């Protein structure tokens, strides 16, 4: 639950920034910006408060903070990459006594209590009003058809007289009702304006937006900016509705509409929840805007609509992380039990590294301890202190652990000094505890994650590494068998082709991938003399990883591939560097 709490904190941070942007835009444009567009500016704010995920965009305003975001666990404004449930405590899997852990749990408990209180208050208020409406008296739908038509509604809406409210409002979620106080009976002129106002709320689903704002308020009750923003947004909703009604009735009825608003000012007392109501909010300012209202030209409306879309694009999207930076993704859809398994594995790995405990390290990496203990024997000389850890739950099956370490003696594997190790953990079906299937320096790990893509150059380099016996080579010294296997694998995986491959097609592929003219391969390993066709068999190889992928310019790619045979990826068995030139 603390992950959710920290996610809410991060969403609140983003909300505060967006609140400042919205208020600056309102201040800069003033009365030139119609209320409907002021209202629309609040939608990205609500989006950020309620949705932890978003697409990255070069237009995102959060790119201004990208320096702080370009590191795992940094001050991110989205929880996509952040899981702060990890509390650093060397050599101890129990974080209950750490100050950070205590503060996180205390803050989470207080936050949950506040959410529960607000949700309960909203629910009680809603249910009490729903119960009071059982005695409400509905108006005949036939008498309301002209109002429905003017408001642009294509289906009837229930309109009732009730003593449960002192002023007009829209109530409900799936089937909204317009509630009118009984004192409105017989006041046909004012009732028309009030009905139009409330029906416009229904048409635009304002009542739902306000309930969403109540949900945001319940989740972010600790943030005073959210309380202020919810109130400002509700004011803008009412002003936008006023302008829509004025567009319906025309400028000739501005004074009458303003008078109706004044007559119903301050009649509502709804407590904490927000509802779409005729005369509840900011009546003086609304009357001024009504009297100064003018119909907006179409071209201006189109221009302002484009501007609002641009603002949404800039504020509701995530930053584009700096080039050559890999950030893990922390998923919210991982069970608490699985998170605890990853956490326990993380602490056992920490203990093994700090103690140079080879058997414990082997236990985390493989179920075959007898085989791998001799491989990791050199790590018994390791002298390392883990300063803090950051754990990211990618999915139910995998997680990434970033360990900031101080290395005194790296046992010939790690450089002395400060650094970051990354452990990739995966949950198999063979044992309850996850396996650490990769442990290497952050620079190499992130290079692998960034380079291991669908790049044609990366795939070709991997195939070369799988089929070559010697790491040093030039294209025209490759054996025909190697060329044939790589060409067939490339045609199958990159081009979607399937065997058999004719000699002519093999010649074309060799020319495309290796710039070899007149290629021919008659080796029995890949050639069937009877039919004159080629076949492809997957080459057996150790785990291969592209550790570097660099565009050196001029259509040339530099690719480094390393092969590993141990689960922790400590010692590469082979390392191949090749330069691939794009054909043509």
N, C-alpha and C positions, 0 to 999 in steps of 0.2 A: 504493500500500500504506500510505502514511502516513495516508490518510483512515481506513482500517480501524483503525490503531493508535490514532488520536485517538478514534475511536468506542469502542474498548475502554476507554480511559481514562475517558471520560464514563460508560460503563456501570458501571465500577468505583466512580466517585463515587456514583452512585445506589445501588449495592450497599452501600457503607459506611453511607449514611443508613438504608437498610432494615435492615441488621444492627443498628444502634442501636435502631431501633423494635422489632424482634423481641425483643431482649434486655431492653428495658424492659418489654414486655408479659409476658415470662416471669418477670421479677423481681417485677412487680406482682401477678401472679396466683398465682405459686408452685405449690404442690401442688393448688390448686383447679382448675387447667387440665389435663385429661387429656393424656397424651402424644400421642395422635393429633392433637389440635388444635395442640399445640406443633409437631408435624411439619408440619402443613398451613401454618403460618405461614411456613415456609421457601420455599414455592412462589413467592410474589411475588419473593423474593430471587433465586431461580434465573432467573425470568422476566426480571428486570432485567439480570442478568449475560449473558444469551444473546440477548435480543431487543431490537434497537435501536429498534423502533417500538412505539407504543402509542396508544390513543385518548385524547383529552383528556377530562377530567372535572372538574367543580366540586368533587368530593370528594377530588381528588388531594392528597396531603400536600405535593407539590412546589409547590402554589400558594403555600405560605409563602415561596417563593423567587422569586415571579413578577417582582419588581422587577428582579432580575438577568437574567431571561429575556426581558424585553420589549424586546430590541434584537438585531438580527442579529449572530450571532457571540458572543453573551453566554455566560455560564457556564451553558449548558444542561445538563440532566441526561439528555437524550436526543439522539441524533445525527440526529433527523429534520430539524432545521433547521441543523445545524452541519457544515461541511466545512472543516477547518483545514489543508488542503494548501496554501493560499495563504500564501506568505511575503512580506511587504512588502519591495520593493526598487525604489525609484523609478528609472525610465529604464533598467531592465535586465531582460530576460526570463529571464535565467539566475539561479536562486536557489542555485546550488551553493555560492557563497562566503559566503552570509549565515549568521550564527551560529544563527539560529532554524532555518534549513534543515538545517544540519549536525547540530544537536541532535535535530531530528525524525527524520532518517534514522538517526542513531546509536541513538536510543531504539527506533526501529522494528526495526532489525537485531538489537539485543539481545533485544527481545521475541520476535521470530520464532525466534531461536535457543533461547530458553527453551521456547517452545511445542513446537518440534521435539523437544527433548530429552525433555520430559514425555510427549508423544504416543508417542515411540519406546519409552520405558520402559513405559508402559501396554500398548502393543501387544506388546512382547516378553514381558511378564508374562502377558498373556492367551494368547498363542500357545503359550508353554511349558506352561501349565496345560492348554490344549486338547490338546496333543500327549500329555501324560502321561495323559489320560483314555482313551486308546485301549485301555489294558489294564484299565480299570475293569470291575467286575462288577455288572451291573444286578440289582436286586431284582425278583421277580415282581410285575407290576402287580396281580394278583388279591389278593395279601396286603396290598396298600396301600389297597384300596378304602375300608375304614372311615375311614382318615385323610383320604383325598380328600373323603369325604362330610362329615366334621366340619369340615374347613377351608373348605368351601364351593366346592370346585373341581368344575367340570362336565366336565372332560376330564383324562385321566391325564397325569402328569408323570413324566419319567424320574428314577428314584432309583437311585444307584449307590454301591457301596463302592469306595474307592480309597485307595492309599497316598500319593497326591500331595498330600493335605491332612491337617493335624493336627486339624482341627475341622470341624463341619458348616457348609455354606454353600450359597448358590445361585449357579450359574455359567451364563453364556450371555446371549444377547440375544434372538433370535427364538424359540429353542427352549431355554428354561432347563432346567437339571438340578439336582437336589438332590444334593450330594456329601456322603457320609458316610465318615468314617475307618473303616478296617477294625476298629479296636479296639471299635467299637460292636456288632459281631456278638455276638449272644447277650444283649445288654442290652435286652430288650424294653421294659421300663418307661421307661427314659430315652429310648430311640429314639422312643417314641410322642410324648413332649413335643417332642423335637427336630424330628421330622418335621412335627408340627403347626405349630411355629414357622416352619420353612422354607417350608412350603406356604402359609402365610398371606402370607409375603413374595411368593411367586409369584402368589397371587391378586390382591394389591394392586399388582403391578408395581413393588415396591420396588427390585428389582434394576436396572430401567431408570432409575429416578430416581437411583440411586447412580451409574450410568454417566454420566448427564447431569451430575451434580455433578463427576465426573472431568473431563468436557469443560470445564465452567466453570473448574475449577482449572487446567487446561492453558492456557486463554485468559487467565486473570487470575493467573498464577503469581506475579507481582510484588507482589500485594496480600496482605499477611498476614491481613487480615480474611477473605478468601475461604478461606484454609487453616483458620482457626479456625471459620468458619461451616460448612464442609464436615464438620469433625469433630463439631460440635454437632448438625448435621442427622442425621448417621449415628447418633448416640446416640439422638436422638428417634425415629428410624425403628425402632430395636431396642426401645425402651420401648413404642412404640405397638403393635408386634407382640406383645410380652409381654402387654399388656392385652387384645388381641384373643384370644389363646390362653386367658387366664384367663376371659374371657367365654364361651369354648367349653366348657372343662372344669369351670368352677364354682369357688366359693370353697373347697370341700372339698379341692381338690387344690393349693391355693396353696403349701403347704410342700413338697410333692413337686416341683412345678415349680421353686421357688426352689432346691431342693437340686440338681436337674439343671443349673441354670444355674451354681451354684457349682462343681460337678464339672468343668464344661467351660470355666471361666474362663481366659482368657489363653492358649489353645491355638493362636491364629491368628497367623500372621506373613505378611501379604499385601503388604508393601512400601507403595508410595505409593497404589495403587488402593484404592477402597472396594468392598466386597462385602457382600451381606446374609448375615450370619453369626450363629450362635446365641450363642456365649459370648465374642465379641471385645471388646465395648466397655462400659466403665463398669459393671462387674458389681456393685460394692458398692451404688451408687445404685439400680441396677435391682432388686436383691434387696429393698432397703427399700421401693421402690414396689410390688413384688409383694406383700409382706406387708401393706402398707397398702391394697391395692386394694379398691375397692367398686364394685359395678355402678352405672353412671350412669343416673339416671332419663331417660325419653325426652324429657320437656319440657326438661331441662337440655341434652341433646344437640342438640335443635332450636335452642335459644337460642345455644349455642356455635357451631353451624354457621352461623347467620346472622351472628354476630360475625366469624367467619373470612372470610365472603364480603365483609363490610364492610371488613375490613382489606385484603383483596385489591383491592377497588375503590379504596381510598385510596392504595395503594402501587404498584400495577401500572399505573396510568394516568398520563398526562401532565398537566401543568398547563394550565389555560385561560389563554391569554395575555391580557393586559389589553385592554380595549376600545380600538378605534381604533388597533390595532397590527397591522401585517402582518409576518409572518415568512416568509422564503422556505424552501422545502423542498429539502434536499440528498439526492438519490437515490443509493443505493449501486449501482444497476444501470446505470451509465454506464461505457463502456469507457475504458481508460487513454488510448487514442489520441484519443478525443473530448475527454476532459478536458484533454489537452495542447493541443488546438486552441483550446479556450475560454481556457486560460491564456495562450497566445500572443496571442490577440486582446485579452485584458485588458491585457497589457503594452504592446501597440501603441497601444491607446486611451490608456493612461496617458502614454505618450511624446507622443502628439499633443496632449493637453490641456496638458501642462506646457510644451511647446515652442511652442504656438499654431500647430501645423503643419496648415494647412487641407487641403492635398492628402492627408496621411496620415489626417486625421480623415474626410475624404470617402471615402477608400478603405475605412475600417472600416464606413461607413454604407451605401454604395451602390456598385453597379458602374457607375453613370452619373456619373462624376466631373465631366465638363464641365457637366452640368446643375446639380449641387448645389454646386460650389465657389463660385460667386457668392453663393449663399444663406448659406454659412458664412464668407464673407470677413471679417466682423466679428470672428470668433474669433481672428484673427491678433494682436489686441491683448490677448488673454487672458493674465493673469499668475496662475498657479495652481501650487501645490505639492501633490502627492498624498502624504499622510502614511502611509496604509496602505490596503489593499484586502482585501475579503472576497468570496470567490467561492462561489456556491452552484449546484450542478449540478441543475437541476430535472428534466431528462430528457436523453436522447441528443440531442434537438433544441434544447433551450433552457437558458439559464443566466442568473443575475443577479449583477451585480458591484456591490458597495457600495464607493464610494471616499470616504474621509474626506479632505477637502481644506482647504487654507488659501488663500483667494482674496485676492489683492492688488488685481487689476483684473478685474472680471467681464465686461468688454466689453459692458456694458449688459444682460447676460443673468442673471448670478449676483450676488448681494449679496456685498460684501467681508466677510471674516471666516472663521470656521470653519464648516464645514457638511459635508453628505454628499450626494454625487451617486449616482444609481443608473442603471446601464446594463443594459438587457435585451438579451441576445444570442440569436440563433436560427441554427440550422444549416439552410441551404437546400440544394436539390439542384443549385444552379447553380455553386457554387464550393466549394473545399475548406475555406476559412476561414469561420467564422461571421460573420454580419452583426450590427452593433450597431443594432438597430431602434428603440431608445428610449434617450434620455439626458436625465434631468431631475433636479431636486432631490428628495431623499428624501420630503419632505412631500407633494409633488404626486404622486410615483410611488405611494406607499403609499395616498394618497387614491384614486387610480385603481384600485388593486388591491382595495381594500376596497369601493369603490362599484360597481365593474363586476360586478354580481351578477345574479341572476335577478329582482331587484326589478321589479315592474310599473311603478313610478314611473320607474326608470332606463331601462327599455325605451321607455316612452312619451316621455321627454325626448329620447332618441336619435332616435326617429322624427320628432319635431317639428323637431329640428335638421336632419335630412336633407331636410325638405320646405319649410322656411321660407327666405324670401329675406332677411328682416330679423330681427335678433336681438331687437328690442323688440316686444312684442305683448301683447295680452290675449285671452282666449279668444274673446270675441264679435267680435273683429276678424280672426280667422283667415279665410283664403279658403276657400270650399267645397271646392276641390281639395285643400288641405292637410288639412282635416278628413276628407275621404273617404279619402285615402291612409293617414292615421294610423289611422283606425278600421278599415280593412281589414287593415292590417299587424297591428294589435293582435288582431283576431279570429282571424287566421291563426296567429300565434305564441303568443298567450296562451291562446286558447280552443280551438285545434285545428280551427277551422272552415276551410272552403274555399269559393272562389267557385263560381258567381256569387252576388253579394249582391243581394237584392231591395231596392227603395226603402224598404220598411217596416223591414227589418233595419238598413239604414244609418241610419235615423232613430233606432232603438233604441240603436245603438252611439254615435251622436253625443250622445244624451242621457246615456249611461253615462260616456263619457270626457270630455265637454266641457260637460255640463249645458245643451246646446242643445235647445230645443224646436222641433218642426216642421222639422227639418233636411231640405234637399233640394239635390241637386247634379245639374245637367244639363250640366256641362262635358264636352266631347267627349274630354278627356284621360282621364277615368275612367268615362265613361258610354257605353253602346252604345244608341242610341235605338231601334234596330230590335227588340232583344230585351228592353229594359227592365231589363238587369242590369248590375252593376258588375264591373270586372275590376281586377286589381292588378298593377302593374309596379314592380320595385324601383328606387328612386330612386338615381341615382349621386351619391356624396358622397365627400369626403375622409375619412381615418381619424378617427373620432369617439371620444372617450373621456369617460366621466363622471368628472370630477375631484373633485366634491364631491357628497355625498348626505347630507342632514341632515333628520332628523325634527324639525320646529319645533313640534310639538304641535298638538292640535286636529284631527288627521287631515290636516295639511298637510305636504308634503314640499318641501324646497328642493333643486333639482337644478341643477348647473352642468355644462355640456357644452362641451368644447373640440374644435375640428377642427384637424387637422394635415395638412400636405402633404409634410413632409420626414421622412426616416427617423429622425432623431435627436429629433424632437418638440421642437425648440428654440423655434420661434416659432409659436404658435397662429394660424391664419388667422381663426378666428372663435371667439367665446366667448359662450355663451348661458346666462343664468340664468333659471330659471322656478320658479314656485311652483305645485305641483299639489295640489288639494284633493280628498280622497277623497269620492266620491259617497255621498250618504245620511248 
